[in-house]
Amino acid sequence: MQVTNEKIRSYDFLTGMYRDGYFPDFMVDKIKAILVDLCEKIEAQKPQTTESLLQLTHAATESINELEEEFEENDSELETGAREVMADNFDFIVKSYGFENVDIEDVIAPREW
């Protein structure tokens, strides 16, 4: 499935991480793929409640958690700069799909980064 939301289609995901040489691009690509997949799932499932949206965002967050060891194996880690960039991206995504009032801490609650 391809994302149809124009805001999302024109959004540059994770630019702060791509610009920082500390984060290997191929690893950032994996996070980007998770975020794009999240957008596709939101479009396919059309969550109507915050709770149904959070099920999707939590699954994406947990998938990113699983990358931590691989980041470390590549002399990097999901540290403060990465956390801020990823949180901003999640926030942009949920707002782009009409969830203006959801708290970002709820959106990424299961994070380990």
C-alpha positions in Angstrom: 0.0 0.0 0.0 1.2 3.5 -0.7 0.6 6.4 1.6 -2.0 8.8 0.2 -1.9 11.6 2.9 -0.3 14.5 1.1 1.3 15.9 4.3 3.0 12.6 4.9 4.0 12.1 1.3 5.9 15.4 1.2 7.4 15.0 4.7 11.1 14.3 5.1 11.3 11.7 7.8 14.1 11.7 10.4 16.1 14.6 8.8 17.9 15.3 12.1 19.2 11.7 12.2 20.2 11.6 8.6 22.2 14.8 9.0 24.0 13.5 12.0 26.9 11.2 11.0 26.5 9.4 14.4 23.5 7.5 13.1 24.3 5.2 10.1 21.9 6.0 7.3 21.0 2.3 6.7 19.9 2.1 10.3 17.9 5.3 10.1 16.3 3.8 6.9 15.0 1.0 9.1 13.3 3.5 11.5 11.9 5.4 8.5 10.4 2.1 7.1 8.7 1.5 10.5 7.2 5.0 10.4 6.0 4.7 6.8 4.5 1.3 7.7 2.8 3.0 10.6 1.3 5.6 8.2 0.1 2.8 5.9 -1.5 1.0 8.8 -3.3 4.2 9.9 -4.6 4.7 6.4 -5.7 1.1 6.1 -7.3 0.7 9.5 -8.6 4.2 9.9 -8.5 4.3 13.7 -11.5 6.3 15.1 -10.4 6.4 18.7 -7.2 7.4 20.5 -7.0 3.9 21.9 -7.0 2.3 18.5 -4.4 4.8 17.2 -2.2 4.0 20.2 -2.3 0.3 19.4 -0.6 1.2 16.1 1.9 3.7 17.5 2.9 1.4 20.3 3.6 -1.4 17.9 5.8 0.9 15.8 7.6 2.1 18.9 8.3 -1.5 20.0 9.6 -2.2 16.5 12.1 0.7 17.0 13.0 -0.6 20.4 14.1 -3.8 18.7 16.7 -1.9 16.7 18.6 -0.7 19.8 21.1 -3.6 19.8 21.7 -3.3 16.1 22.4 0.5 16.5 25.0 -0.4 19.3 26.6 -3.0 17.0 27.2 -0.1 14.5 28.8 2.2 17.1 25.6 4.3 17.6 22.6 4.4 19.9 19.2 5.8 20.2 20.1 8.7 22.5 18.8 12.1 23.2 19.1 13.5 19.7 17.5 10.5 18.2 14.7 10.5 20.8 13.7 14.0 20.0 13.7 13.5 16.3 11.7 10.3 16.5 9.2 11.9 18.9 8.8 14.8 16.6 8.1 12.4 13.7 5.5 10.5 15.6 3.9 13.7 16.6 3.8 14.9 13.0 2.3 11.6 11.9 -0.6 11.5 14.4 -1.5 15.1 13.8 -1.4 14.6 10.1 -4.1 12.0 10.6 -6.3 14.2 12.7 -5.3 13.3 16.2 -4.4 16.8 17.3 -4.9 16.3 21.0 -3.1 13.1 21.7 -0.1 13.4 24.1 3.1 12.4 22.5 4.2 10.6 25.6 1.1 8.4 25.2 1.9 7.9 21.6 5.4 6.5 22.3 4.8 5.2 25.8 6.5 1.8 25.4 9.7 3.4 24.1 13.1 2.2 25.5 15.0 5.1 23.9 
